């Protein structure tokens, strides 16, 4: 349970940083105070984590030849697809996670989310080790 909560918080921070850095990625929630904004990012991080846990392994298996051909750089395209799915799923909630376009915004956002998550996972132990 602790590992899941750490991953959700890491995802939330990574998405927050991506919305600050990448123009065209926005997150909006029902409230404007700090607590509701933090909760909005945590919920979006949880949705992103669930999508990564369920759908990403299937997509990685189906796109394995592209991983080999591009020497792993196709990871950013798959992560951009996961962000796009998160955007689509969040439309069914009162929260709004919007990505302007797939080609530049989602892929650049995926790069930012990947690197921020990688750094945070090195710093914050998730309790699995």
Buried (B, 14 or more C-beta within 10 A) or exposed (E): EEEBBBBBBBBBBBBBBBBEBBEBBEBBBEEEEEEEBEBBBBBBBBBBBBBBEEBBEEBBEEBEEBBEEEEEEBBBBBBBBBBBBBBEBBEEBEBBBBBBEBEBBBBBBBBBBBEBBEBBBEEEEBEEE
